[in-house]
Amino acid sequence: MNDLLATLPPLAAGRAMLCADTALPSTGTLALLGVVVLVQLALLAAALVDLLRRPDEAVTGGRRWVWIIVVVLLQTIGPIVYFAAGRRPRPVDDPAGAGPATGGAPAEGPAARVADLLYGPAGDATSGPSSGDGEDGPPQGGARPPERIDGA
């Protein structure tokens, strides 16, 4: 039995050989791994925050807890799938054609003044595409001179 043990290499030498064969990753590989981990954590945090702020009705399937499990267990793929297919679009507050967001009142401010300058006042009967002949074009009397926007 002693002869058999004598033929085996010492354990310490075997451990040293195992450590000597393994190489540490390069600095570039570690940097890339760090970036991937940061992106994965950012996706995970963004998806969980979005899920917790969203009502059940605004999530596909109507069950947030299912999406939380998908996001947490599938790591990088889970948040991507959630952002692509798990969210329902939020309802639009002002449906098309309902008028301005100010409740039907004419808009105020610099943008409204520029629009009035370019296209004429919103309630002006003389501004419009109709010049009497059915053609869209400049008014018969010619163009009016530009007005100053600053109110002077």
Summary of the structure (lengths in Angstrom):
residues: 152
radius of gyration: 34.9
end to end distance: 111.1
largest distance: 119.5
contacts: 266
relative contact order: 0.06
helix: 51%
strand: 1%
